[in-house]
Amino acid sequence: MEDALIKDKDLLNICWKLRASSKIIDKNIIISTRGIITLEKLIGKNKVDKTYEVKDLFKVKFFENVSGDKISKIIDGCYSSDDKNIY
């Protein structure tokens, strides 16, 4: 369903990775379909406004109440050295 709803496939793939990694670190972190849709809209608007860094949009949308240590562990679980995702 998400694949049909989200146009930005790079965003969708990183959100799937973040979701999987988050479940390991903290099961209370929710990366919902609605959240991904909202984030896609915010990123699109931000491309015009250039008001925020994309990492800040991710943090506000999904990790606002998550410690920096947990966020680092989640991100580490998402990336490999050959990852080409723009986010």
Backbone bond lengths (Angstrom), bond angles and torsions (degrees), N, CA, C in turn:
res aa  C-N    CA-C-N  psi(-1)  N-CA   C-N-CA  omega(-1)  CA-C   N-CA-C  phi
1 M - - - 1.440 - - 1.538 110.60 -
2 E 1.324 116.61 -45.26 1.466 119.37 -179.40 1.523 110.96 -62.09
3 D 1.301 116.34 -37.31 1.457 120.40 -179.58 1.530 110.78 -59.88
4 A 1.311 117.24 -34.20 1.464 121.32 178.53 1.527 112.24 -78.84
5 L 1.324 117.29 -29.54 1.466 121.45 -175.24 1.523 114.26 -86.16
6 I 1.324 116.99 -34.01 1.468 121.90 -173.85 1.524 108.69 -97.73
7 K 1.330 116.23 121.28 1.472 121.27 -178.92 1.522 112.27 -78.77
8 D 1.323 116.76 -37.60 1.461 122.64 -177.33 1.533 109.02 -80.74
9 K 1.320 116.18 96.86 1.470 121.23 -174.69 1.527 112.30 -68.56
10 D 1.346 117.83 -31.00 1.467 119.45 175.27 1.526 109.96 -64.16
11 L 1.318 116.45 -43.12 1.465 120.78 177.51 1.523 110.20 -62.23
12 L 1.307 116.88 -46.30 1.458 120.58 -179.22 1.524 110.98 -60.34
13 N 1.320 117.26 -44.45 1.470 120.33 -179.59 1.521 112.03 -63.15
14 I 1.323 117.32 -41.78 1.466 118.03 179.58 1.520 110.55 -70.04
15 C 1.318 117.90 -34.87 1.469 119.88 176.92 1.523 110.89 -65.09
16 W 1.334 117.22 -38.18 1.465 120.15 175.69 1.529 110.76 -63.31
17 K 1.323 116.40 -41.10 1.465 119.68 177.92 1.523 110.77 -65.91
18 L 1.337 116.20 -43.10 1.468 120.06 178.25 1.523 110.73 -61.93
19 R 1.315 117.09 -41.09 1.470 121.71 179.52 1.532 110.15 -61.39
20 A 1.317 116.92 -47.82 1.464 120.82 -179.07 1.523 111.31 -63.72
21 S 1.328 116.27 -43.82 1.459 120.67 -179.34 1.532 110.79 -68.75
22 S 1.321 117.24 -37.58 1.470 121.61 179.60 1.517 111.49 -63.11
23 K 1.327 116.79 -39.74 1.467 120.69 -179.79 1.525 111.29 -59.57
24 I 1.315 116.53 -32.08 1.463 121.07 179.49 1.525 110.62 -74.78
25 I 1.314 117.03 -40.37 1.464 122.62 -174.61 1.527 112.29 -83.19
26 D 1.335 116.98 -44.39 1.469 120.89 -176.51 1.529 108.99 -156.28
27 K 1.301 116.64 108.49 1.465 121.63 -176.89 1.532 113.10 -66.84
28 N 1.322 118.28 -11.01 1.460 121.70 179.66 1.529 113.32 -83.41
29 I 1.311 117.38 -10.03 1.466 120.90 178.35 1.522 107.65 -81.42
30 I 1.329 115.08 124.56 1.460 120.85 -177.16 1.527 109.33 -111.81
31 I 1.307 116.63 121.51 1.462 121.98 172.86 1.528 105.16 -114.52
32 S 1.323 114.20 90.28 1.460 121.62 -172.06 1.522 111.91 -89.60
33 T 1.305 114.91 163.91 1.465 120.80 175.30 1.519 109.60 -59.36
34 R 1.305 116.69 -46.39 1.465 120.61 178.95 1.533 110.87 -59.38
35 G 1.326 116.67 -40.07 1.458 120.45 178.20 1.521 112.47 -63.66
36 I 1.328 116.63 -39.46 1.470 120.81 179.00 1.524 110.11 -66.97
37 I 1.328 116.86 -41.13 1.467 120.70 177.72 1.523 110.33 -61.23
38 T 1.322 116.43 -45.17 1.464 121.02 178.94 1.524 110.75 -62.90
39 L 1.333 116.43 -43.56 1.462 120.64 179.16 1.520 110.97 -61.97
40 E 1.325 117.20 -40.70 1.470 120.61 178.07 1.533 110.25 -59.19
41 K 1.325 116.75 -42.45 1.468 121.00 178.45 1.526 110.84 -65.50
42 L 1.338 116.82 -43.20 1.469 120.24 179.30 1.526 111.48 -62.83
43 I 1.318 117.04 -42.55 1.461 120.96 179.04 1.523 110.09 -64.37
44 G 1.328 117.30 -41.56 1.464 120.70 177.72 1.516 111.91 -61.11
45 K 1.325 116.42 -44.78 1.469 120.80 178.32 1.520 110.46 -65.48
46 N 1.327 115.94 -38.49 1.459 120.74 -178.88 1.529 112.04 -67.55
47 K 1.328 118.20 -26.84 1.466 120.47 176.84 1.520 110.67 -62.89
48 V 1.323 116.47 -30.33 1.463 121.85 178.11 1.532 110.22 -83.89
49 D 1.334 116.08 -49.86 1.469 121.76 -175.34 1.530 113.40 -76.54
50 K 1.333 115.83 -34.56 1.465 122.52 -175.23 1.533 111.38 52.21
51 T 1.331 115.42 42.61 1.455 121.95 -177.32 1.524 112.02 -85.40
52 Y 1.324 117.18 -34.98 1.464 122.12 -172.78 1.523 111.21 -125.85
53 E 1.315 114.79 158.35 1.455 119.75 168.95 1.524 106.79 -80.61
54 V 1.308 117.52 142.94 1.462 121.90 -176.67 1.526 110.56 -58.26
55 K 1.327 117.70 -38.01 1.473 119.93 179.76 1.526 111.02 -59.90
56 D 1.333 117.14 -33.13 1.466 120.30 177.96 1.519 111.46 -69.47
57 L 1.325 117.58 -34.25 1.462 121.02 176.99 1.531 110.39 -65.58
58 F 1.332 116.80 -41.29 1.463 120.38 175.86 1.525 110.41 -61.33
59 K 1.324 115.51 -45.32 1.471 119.62 -177.24 1.521 110.91 -62.32
60 V 1.314 117.30 -47.02 1.464 120.41 -179.48 1.525 111.01 -63.25
61 K 1.313 117.11 -40.53 1.472 120.80 -175.13 1.517 112.18 -74.10
62 F 1.334 118.17 -42.32 1.460 119.93 -171.68 1.527 115.79 -118.39
63 F 1.324 117.94 -24.38 1.464 119.67 -169.23 1.527 114.07 -127.04
64 E 1.315 117.06 27.24 1.462 120.70 -174.98 1.531 113.07 -58.41
65 N 1.312 117.46 -39.45 1.464 120.98 -177.17 1.523 112.93 -107.52
66 V 1.323 116.13 25.50 1.459 121.48 -178.10 1.526 108.64 -107.45
67 S 1.317 116.29 136.67 1.469 120.18 -178.79 1.527 110.95 -64.95
68 G 1.314 114.94 152.79 1.462 121.13 178.57 1.514 112.52 -58.39
69 D 1.331 116.29 -35.40 1.461 121.04 179.10 1.532 110.85 -63.83
70 K 1.327 116.68 -44.55 1.463 120.07 178.98 1.530 110.86 -66.25
71 I 1.329 116.59 -40.47 1.464 120.16 179.07 1.527 110.05 -60.68
72 S 1.319 116.75 -43.05 1.475 120.58 178.56 1.522 111.43 -61.00
73 K 1.323 117.08 -42.42 1.465 120.66 178.99 1.526 111.14 -65.35
74 I 1.329 116.29 -40.17 1.464 120.70 178.76 1.518 110.34 -62.98
75 I 1.326 116.61 -46.91 1.467 121.22 -179.80 1.520 110.71 -63.83
76 D 1.325 116.87 -42.46 1.472 120.03 178.00 1.523 111.24 -58.88
77 G 1.320 117.06 -33.75 1.454 121.18 179.64 1.520 113.66 -74.97
78 C 1.319 116.90 -10.07 1.471 121.39 -176.43 1.514 114.14 -95.82
79 Y 1.300 117.35 -28.92 1.452 120.08 -168.62 1.510 112.85 -109.31
80 S 1.317 114.10 143.82 1.453 121.53 169.31 1.526 106.83 -121.30
81 S 1.297 116.72 168.05 1.462 120.20 -176.07 1.524 112.89 -64.83
82 D 1.327 118.23 -21.08 1.464 120.88 -178.85 1.528 112.65 -99.60
83 D 1.326 118.08 11.10 1.467 122.19 -178.48 1.526 109.84 -71.76
84 K 1.315 115.56 128.68 1.474 121.47 -178.08 1.526 112.07 -109.09
85 N 1.324 118.74 10.82 1.462 121.89 -177.59 1.523 110.41 -65.39
86 I 1.330 117.12 136.22 1.464 121.27 -176.45 1.525 112.94 -73.54
87 Y 1.310 117.80 -13.55 1.458 120.51 -179.03 1.505 110.23 -95.00
